Amino acid sequence: MSSSVASFTANHHIMLLSCADAVRLSGANSSGGRRVKLRLTPPRAALVEARPQQVPAIRDVAGNSNVTGQTLQVGPSSRDRADDMQSEARAMTRAADASVYSPDLLSNKYGSRPIKVLRRALQIFNGLGSFALKVWLDQLNGELDRKMRLRAIELRQTFTRLGPTFVKIGQGLSTRPDLCPPEYLEELSELQDALPTFPDAQAFSCIERELGRPLETVYSSISPSPIAAASLGQVYKAQLKYSGQVVAVKVQRPEFIKSSTMYRLMQEGQNARRFKKLYADKEDVLVPDIFWDYTSGKVLTMEWVEGVKLNEQEAIERQGLKVLDLVNTGIQCSLRQLLEYGYFHADPHPGNLLATPEGKLAFLDFGMMSETPEEARFAIIGHVVHMVNRDYEAMARDYYALDFLSPNVDVSPIVPALRDFFDDALNSTVSELNFKTLVDGLGAVLYQYPFNVPAYYALILRSLTVLEGLALYADPKFKVLAASYPYFAKRLLTDPNPYLRDALIELLFKDGKFRWSRLENLLVQGKKDRDFSAKDALQPVLKLLLGPDGKELRDLVIKEAIRVSEAIILGSAIESFNSVPGPMRTFVFNGNASGPFTISAAEQQSLMELRAQVIKIWGLLQSSENFDPNLFQPILQVLQEPEARSIGGRVVGGISQRLAARLLQQVLRAPETTAAA
């Protein structure tokens, strides 16, 4: 990971997967009684809209509900960036004494406590093993369907007892209708934001202690109980006293506060700020602002907005929205996260993704973030190109850049395994491939060889798998790769990165010939991406073409330019000849109904098809929303360069030679025709 934040969040994920002293997510009610399970019937909500709105009833600090129906004018904050930075600095000061998660500390701690680690391993084995045994007995006794709901409840309770690692597993499974029966989906969805709570009095005491002031001086009102309870904390809905702004207040679970493994909510706020800066420029993506004056190591205060969880299809459709549109927004945003800036949200389950009434997709909970290394971002796109081309040797070499293999590992034995899997999988088009099929197939290959799967890749798979699972609720035939392909096409056509530029050339040329069908497909798909610009398309290739390293490409382009020019000239002539009425053709060409052309029918058809394809591609560029004829001005300027004039001269010379040869062939054929007559 290339930054401290990414390192922290990736390590935090590792902590969730490996900590032997995982927390127990159980709590008591506010009166100290038995455990309380919070079931939420209203839609999950967080964040705030920047317009006047009706504030729902929430408790004031004295316990009254006298703010019901009050209308507040809520607008964008007037604080400038300097004030915001000062507020964040004060929040960091408040969090300075908080313990921070350290993998080295945990390694040393539990490395010297093998009995405690063994006890934790036995706890996990006992919990999951007893569940698996019950399911197996149900199957033997023919009671699998009858006890489905009971077993789903038991699995949810088991995951909850085993701690955050297994809560995250359950959250992922809750979005996969292709893997889990409906009863399991329904029960496991409670792990998203309806976990057992800890006492409200304890949460309020934590807020006062962290912010250093009484509750009534901070909020004019606050919900009497949590509106959501997740694995690391629970959330209250409140109204700030100084401004009337409605906010979400997240309070960390006391189990983490007591541990040296504590996760700082201050870090989550910084993650949210960075995420917003990178990705909230799109009008259909919403990221909450953080209120730093009311944030510390154990308390996080952010904006609030009404919304519906992304797996609540009926509620979303009642607002006139479509789930698939929102999922596509999530996929496009995720692709930008993974492959442009590299900083990505690694926990996109339905509790963290909301559909707002305005049709925006709101991202919440920035506790689990990670980064894709820069080299890996380009290697992933190149890997897709190599897959499309069935270039399995290049695919195997990609695993070096992806950090799957160390440089001293020989990839040649991996190539046959890739060929065996992908030759079968690619019988369908790439857009028809199921993401799960690819993951399962690659997993089988990885298992046979000395692969090391980096943490960022595991989180990428989790992220995309969850998004595909959400889409499957609305459309069982949905394919993540089909929705992703326009983004890949746009990046290949417009990105100046040398790795992607070479991948594009590799995709377009094969055996010295230009594949116009590939370019057409890239343009068709690229246009589906809202950020596609015809002005930027192929510019990187043009720069390489005229650069000092472009000799090989220039030779290919000159050869193809001659072929295309000939197709356009002769194709236009053939089309004009065919438009002449039959009797007139015979009269004009002295009884030769085939006209002035010495071209076979097959060659004529090939020329006409190439001409039609080039014209179609030109039409695709023209039909782009932001097409401007001036986009060719830079090209015309570049063509004034000496190397470009040389290319032009070679193309003109080649066309002249081809046409002269055809004319000579026609002249030599004429006497033979006359003699035969």
N, C-alpha and C positions, 0 to 999 in steps of 0.2 A: 504494500500500500504506500502511496506516495505522500500522504499527509498524516498529521497527527490525529485529525478527526477520523479519517478512514481507518487508521490503525486502531484507534480506541473502539470504534463501532464493530470492526471485524473481530477484534479480540473479545468484545462483549458477546458476540455471537458464539465464539468458541467457548466462552465461559458458560453460556447456556447449554452447550452441548456436552461439556465435560465436568462441570463443577460437581464435586462429590457431595457438597453440602447444599444441594438445591433447596430453595424455600418451599414451604408447604403453603399452598394457597387456600387456607381456610381461615375463617374469622368468626368473630362473635358479633351479635347485634349490639346496638348502642347501649342497651341496658345490661350488657354482660351476660346474656343468656346463651342459648345454643347457637350453632352455626346458622347463618342465614344465606339462602340462595336467592340471588336477585334476578327476577325475570322481568324483562322490559317489554312492555307492549307498545309504547309510542315509538316512532322512528328515532334512530340514533341521531344525535345532533351535536354539532360543534362548530366553532367559528362564528363569524358575524357578517352580515351584509352591510355595505356602506350606503345605507339609505334609511329614512324613517321607517320604523317598524313597531308593531305591537309587542310589548314584552310580556311573556307569559307569567303566571303567578309563581313567584319564588319567595321563600321565607326571608323576612328581614332579620337582622341580627338579634332582635328582641323576641323573635318567634312569631311575629305577626305576618299576615299576608296582605298588607295594605298597599302593595304596589301593583296589584292586579289591574291590567288594562291601561297602565300608564304608557303614554306615547313619548318616545324619546327621539330627538334628532341626533342620529349617529352618522358621522361622516369620517373621511380620512383624517388621520392624525396630522396635527399641524407641526409636530416636532420635526426638525430637520435631522439630517444624518448625524451631525455632531452631537446633538442631544441624545440621540439613540445610542451612540457609541458610549457616551458617558453613563447612561442608564445600564448598559450591558456591563461596563466596567464595575459599577457598584454591585451588580448582581454577582459578578465573579468574585468580588471581595467577600460577599456574604457566603459564597460557596467554597471559600478558600480552605476552610478547615475540614471539608468533607473528604472522607477516604475515597480513593479512586481504585477502580478495578485494575489489578496487575497480574498478568499470567505468570510472571516469574514468582511473585509472592505466593500464588495459589499452588504452583508447582512445588515450591519448597515446603509449603504447609502440608499438603496432602501426600507429598513424597515420603514424608516422615511419619505418616499415619496410615499405614496399609490396612489396619483393621477397620478404620472408618470408611476407607474406600471400598473394602470388601463388603461392609454392611450396606453401603449405598448400592453396590452392584446386586446384592441379594434382594434388596428392596425392589429394584427395577425388575429383576428376573421373576420375583414372586408376583408382582402386580400384573405384568404382561403375560407371564406363564399361566397363572390361574385363569385369566380371561380367555386365553387361547384354548385351554383345556375345556372350559365350559362350552365354548363354541363347537369344539370337536365332538363333545358328548351330545350337544343338541343335534348335530348333523347325524350322528349314529342313531339317535332315538327318533329321528324324523320330526323334531320340534324346532328346526332352524327358523322357520317363518313365524311360528307362534311366539317365540321368545325373542324375536328381533328387537323389539322396543326395549325390553329389559336389558339385553346385552348392550345396546347402544348407550343406555343410561350408565351402565357399569363401566363402559369404556371411557365415557366422559369423566366419570368420577375418578377412574384410575389415572387418567392423564392429569387431572387437577391435583391429585395427591402427589404425583411424581414430580411436579414442579414445572417451571417455565419452559424447559426444553420440550417436554411432552405436550404442554399446552400449545406450543408453536406447531408441533407435528399435527395435533388435532385441528388447529386452525387451517392448516394446509389441506387436510383431508376433507374438511367441511365444505370446500369449494369444488370438490371433484365428484359430480354426479355419475361420471363414467367409472368410478372406482368404488363408491360407497352407496348402499341402498338409501332410500329417502329417510328412513328412521334414524340412521346414523348421521346423515347430513343435518337433520333437524337438531339432534342432540349436540353434536359437535359444534354447531354454529353458536351455541351458548358460550363456547370458549373464546369467542371473538371479543365480547364486551360484557358478559353477564356472569363473571366468576364470583365466587363468594367474596363478600366485603369484609373490611376490618372496621372497628367502631368509629362512628362519626366524631365522637368527642376526641378520640386520639388523632384523627385527621385534622380537626380544627386546632387542636393544641399544637400540632406540627406546623401549621400555617403561621400561627402567631409567633412561634419560636423562631421560625426561619425568616420571617419578614420583620421581626423585631417590633411589633406593635399589636394592639388588640384588634380582634376581628372587626369590631364595629367601626374602627377608624379606617378600615380598608374597603369594606363592602357595605353598600346600603341594603343588600339582600344576598342570600346564598341558599341554595337548595338544601333542605333538611337531610337528604340522603343522596348517595351518588347516583348520577344518571348513567354511569357506565363503570364497570370494574374489569380491568385487564390484568395481565400477568404481573406487571411491575408497579401498578398504582391504580387509584380510582379517581374518577372525575366528578367535580361538582359544577353546577351552573350558578354563576354569581353576577352581580351588578356592581361595578366599581363606584365608589362613593364620589370620587372627584369629578367624574365625567358622565356617569350613567351608562357607560359602555357595558354591554353584556359580554361576559367572558366565560371561558372554560378553565377551571382550576384543577390541575392534576397534582395529586399528592402521592408521594412514593410510599410503597408498602413498608410497614415497620420491620418486616423480616430483612429487607435489604438495608435499612438504616442501621441495623445492629451488626450487619456482616461487614467484613473487610472486602467483600465482593460487591460492595454497593455500587449501583448504577446512578450516576448523577443526572438529574433532570436538567440541570444547567447545560449539559452537553447536548441533550435533545433539542433545547431551544436554539443552540448554535447550529445544529444540523438543519433545523427548520429554516433558519435564516439563509443558510447557504443554498438549500434546495429551492427556496423561493426566488433567490437572485438568479439562479440558473434556468429555471423552468417555468416560472409564472408569467413569462412574457406572452404566452399563448392565451388567447381570450377564453378558451374553454377549459383552462386549468386554474384551480384555485388553491392557494397555499396560505395557511393562517399566519398572521403577524404575531409576534411575541411581545408581551408587555414586560420589559426587563425590570421595571421598578417593582414588579410583583412576582419576580422569579428568583429562585435560589437553587442550591444543590438538591433540595428535596421537594420543591414546589415550582410548578411551571404554569404560567398564566398566558393564555393565547386567545385570539378572537373566536367568536362563536357564530355559527351559521346553521340554519335548519337544513336538514338533508335526510336522504333515505339511503340505507345500505344498498350496495350494488347488487346483492342477490335477492332483493325484494322486488321482483319483476312487476307484480301487479300494482304495487304502490308507485313505482316509477312510471308505469304506463298511465296511471290515473292523472299524472301531472303532464301528460302529453309528450313524454320522453320515450326514447327507445334504449333498451339495455345495450344492444349491440353498438349503437353510436357511442355510448359512454365507454364501453369496453375498448372500442377502437381508439378512442381518445387516450385511454390508459395504455394501450399497446404502443401507440405512436410516441407518447411521452416516455414510456419505459425504454423504447429504442434510443431516443435522444439521451436518456440517462446512461444507458449501457454503452453506447457506441460513439457519442459525441464528446460529452464532458467526463463520462466515466463514473460520476458520482450518482449512486442510485439507491432508491428506496427498496430495501430488501424484505419488507414485510407487508406486501399489498393485499392482505385478506379483506373480506367485505367490511369488517369493522373499521378499517382504516381508509376505505374508499367510499365517498358519499356522492350521490347525485343531488345537486341543488335544484331548487325550483326553476332556476334560470337555465338549466341544462349543462351546468359546469360540472366537472369532475373535481371533487375536493380531496386532497391527500392529507391524511392525519397521521399522527404517531410516528415521529422520526427517531425512534429509539434504536432501530436496527438499520444501519446504513452501511454501504460498502463502496468500493471503487474498483473499476475495471482498469488495469494498467494500460497505458497508451498503446504499447505495442500489441497488446491482446485485442484492443478495439478494432484495429485494422485487420488483424489476423482473423477475427471472427467473420468479417465481411468477405475477406479473401477466401475463407473456408467455404462459405456459401457458394462463391463463384467456382471453386474447384469441385464442389459437389455437383453443381449444375453441369460442368464440363466432364464429369466422371474422371477427373484427373486425380486418381487415388494416391499416386506418388507425392503430388503436391499437398494433398490433404494430410498425408502422414507427416510431411515436413512442417506443416502448420503447427503441429503439436509442440514443436520447440518454442515457437513464438508465443503460444498459449500457455507455456510453462507447465505442460502436461508431462514432458519428458526432459530429462537432462541431456545436454548436447552430446554426451558420449554414448547414448543409446542408439543402436542401429534400428532404423525404422523399416527396413526392407521386409522383415517378417510380418509387419502390420498391414502392408499393402493388400495381400490376398484376403485378409479378414475384412478389410473395408470394402473390397470389391464384391465379396460374397454377399455382404449385407446390402450395400447401396444399389448394386445392379438389380436386386429384387425390389427394393423400396422405391427406386426411381422409375419403375415401370409406370407408376402414376406420375403426373406432372408435379413439379416442386410445390405448386400452390395447393395440391391436393394431399400433401403429406401431413400426417397427424404428428403433432409435436411429441406426444407420448411415445409413438412408434419409434421416432428418431432417438429419443432419450433411452428407451429400452434397448434398441439395437446397438447404440454406441456404448451403453453400459455393458452389454455382453462382450463387446470388443475390448473395452478398457479392462475388464476383469481378467482377460487372458494374458495381458502384457504389463510391464512395469510402469504403469501410469501413476502419476501423482495428481490428483484432482485438487486444484487450488481452491481456497475458500471462496474467492469471488465467483468462481464458476458454479459452485454448488448453490450459492445464493441467487445467481442468474437463473438457474434451472428452476429454483423454487418460485421466483418471481413470475416467470413466464408460465409455469405450470398452474399457478393460482389464477392468473389472468385468463388462461384458456379454460380453466374450470368454471369461472364466472360466465364466460361466453356460452358454455355448454348448457347453462340453465335456460338461455333464450333460444339457442340453436344447437341441437345435438350434432350437426354437421360442420360446426364452425372449426376453422383451421387457423392457428396462430401464424403459421408460415405464410399463408395466403394474405393475411392482413399485414404482414411485415414486409412482403416483397416490394411494394411501392417505395418504401423507405430505402431498402437496399439499392433499388434501381436508381433513385435520385442521388444517393451518395456516390454510386459508381460513375454516373454521368457528370457530376458537378464537383466532386472533391478533388483538390489539387494534390493531395497526399501522394507521394511517389508509389507507395505500396498499392493504393487503390487504383491509381492511374495504370499501373502495370497489369492489375487484375482486369481492368476494363479492356485493355488491348488484348489480353489473353482470351477474354470472352468473345471478342468481336472477330478475331482472326484465327483461322485454323488452316493448316497446310498451305499457307501463303494466300488464302482467299478470304475476302471479307464476307462475314455472315450478316447480310442485311436483315434477315429475319430476327436475329438476336437484337440488333439495334432497334428495330421496330418494336419488339416486345419490351425492351427497356424503356423506350419512350412512352409506350402505352401504360406501363405500370408506373413509371416515374411521374406522369401527369396526375395520377391519382393522389399523390402526396401534395398537400396544400402548399408546401414550401418549395415545390419544384419551380425552377426558373429556366426558361428556354435560353435566356441570355448566358447562363453559366454552363449549359449543356455542352459537353465535348471540348470546352476551353482548355482543360488540362492536357488533353491529347494533342491539341493544336500547338500548345507551347512546347511539348516534347518533340513534336514533328519538326519544328523549326530550330530546335536546340542542338547543341553539339553532340548529344548522345542519341540523336534520333535517326541515324543513317539507315538502320535496318527497317525502322518504321516508315521512313520516307520511301524506300524502295517498294514496300508493300502498298503504300498509299498511291504512289505514282501508277503502279500496275493496275490498281483498282479504279483509279480516276480515269484512266484510258478506257477501261472496259465499260464504265458507267457512261462516259461521254459518247462512246460509240453506240451504246444501247439507246441513249436519248436521241441522238441524231438519226440513226437508222430506224429506230422505233417510230419516231415522228414521221419519217418519210414513208414507212410501211403503212402507218395509220392513215396518212393522207392518200396514199395509193388505194387503200381499201375503201376509202370514202367515195372514190370515183365510180360511177355506174359501170357495170360489166361491159356493155357494148363499147363504151367510150374508151375503156382501158385497152381493149383489143385493137381499136382503131389507132389510138395514140402510139401504142408500142408494137405496131406492125404485126398484129396477130398473136403477140406473146402475152397471154393472159396472166402470167406470173410477174409481169412488169420488169423493171430494170434491175431486179435483185437476183444475185446468184447465191441465195441463201436457202438452205434446206428448211423444210417446215419445222423440224425440231429446233434448229438454231433460231429461226424467227420467233418461235414461242418462247425460247429462253430469253431473247433480247427484250421481248414485250413484257415478260414477267419482271425482269430486272428493272426496266423503265417504270413500270407500274409501282413497284415496291419503293423506288427512290421518290417518286411523286407522292406516294402515301406518307412516307416519312417526312417530307417537306410539309405536307398538310398537317401532320401531327404537331410539328414545331409551330406552324402558323396559328393553330387552334389553341395554343397555350394561352392562359388568361393574361399573362404579362408579356406576350409576344410584342416585340417592337422591331421593325426593320432596321433600326439604328444599331441593333445588337451585332450586325455584321460590320459595323464601322471599325471596331478594333481588329477584326480579321483582315479587312481591306488595308488597314494601316500596316499590319504585320506582313502582308503580301508585298509591301514595298521593299522589304528587307532583301539583301542579295540572295540569301539561301532560298527564300520564297520565290524570287524571280527565276532562280535556277529550276525549282520544282515546276513552276508554270511552263517554262520552256520545254522541259522534258515531257510534260503531259501533252502540250500542243504538238510537239514533234512525234510523240507516239500515236496520237490520234491521226495526224496527217499520214503517217506511214500505214496505219491500218486501213484508212479510207482509200489511200492510193492503191494499196494492194487489192482491195475489193474492186476498184474501178478497172485496174488492169485485168483482173480476172474476168470482169464483165466484157471488156473489149476483146479479149482473147476468145471468149465464148461466142461472140457475134458472128464471125465467119463460119464457125461450125454450124450454127443455127441456119444461116443462109444457104450453106451447101446442102444441108439436109433437106431444106425446102425445095 
